[in-house]
Amino acid sequence: MEGIEHRTVSVNGINLHIAEKGQGPVVLFIHGFPELWYSWRHQILALASLGYRAVAPDLRGYGDSDAPPSSSSYTTLHIVGDLVALLDLLGAQQVFVVGHDWGAIIGWALCLYRPDLVKAYVALSIVFNPRTARRPIDSLRAIYGDDYYMCRFQEPGDIEDEFAKIGTERVMRELLTYRNPGPLYLPKGKGFGHSTDTPITLPSWLSEEDIRYYTSKFEKTGFSGGLNYYRALNLNWELMAPWIGVQIKVPVKFVTGDLDLAYNMVGVKDYVEKGGFKKDVPFLQEVVVMKGVGHFINEERADEISKHVYDFIQKF
């Protein structure tokens, strides 16, 4: 795709596939679920053209990277460890970081564990989540119930079996076109709540070619790798105890859509608007809420997100 180069590197005991383009300061792009390096295709081209070296891995468990079988191998410490080793291999002492969805969670963790490596951070969709008194899945179950998607993802093999019955391509269409700001529920045995024969019209920013690419990779790897990030949420909580109360001490810009289900989760808007976010992230410089935009913001508003990233990182 327009000069994007691909290679596989050995980091932290696993093989990681990376896509890269450009010369200059490194911008590390971290994808979410159910995404791949490919989710950053527009930003890779844009930032490379503006004098940066854009690097986007398939995170462990995804695409052409290794996928360890145990969910305990998908803590934020493991993933950040992969990225720290990648940056060392790239010879990058400090980088700009851009993360979306789970990639934003990993980006926050990278800023928390290794702030020395991050010049500035652009987080998309997901605010910083400081450690709370209760395990996250227990909290989510209490608020949203057992059918909430993160709760449904907990039992190994369960949601994979349902996705297999629905079919990989249909699952990708359902997830990537989801733009209900309310919680996503996946009642057992009911799929996405409607017949798999119900037509799904792709938005202008998502092509049949895009769907084919995602489908080909998830058919190869399955969904377990990506789902294991959710299965490690409570383990992350346990391991995070030493960092309780620690602030994020790097410059940050946060961008989300007002229709993003993550931005509309219980408590998030209050956290952003009433000072909690700024307290935990004292160098938070900008908060941008884009109107009429859903969760997959880096694809839905690709050019605007590239501009938001460039406008912020070029200050440093």
Helices and strands as residue ranges (DSSP letters): E 5-11, E 14-21, E 26-30, G 37-40, H 41-49, E 53-57, G 71-73, H 76-90, E 95-100, H 102-113, G 115-117, E 118-124, H 136-144, H 149-152, H 158-166, H 168-176, H 208-221, H 224-231, H 233-239, G 241-243, E 252-257, H 268-273, H 276-280, E 284-290, H 297-300, H 302-313
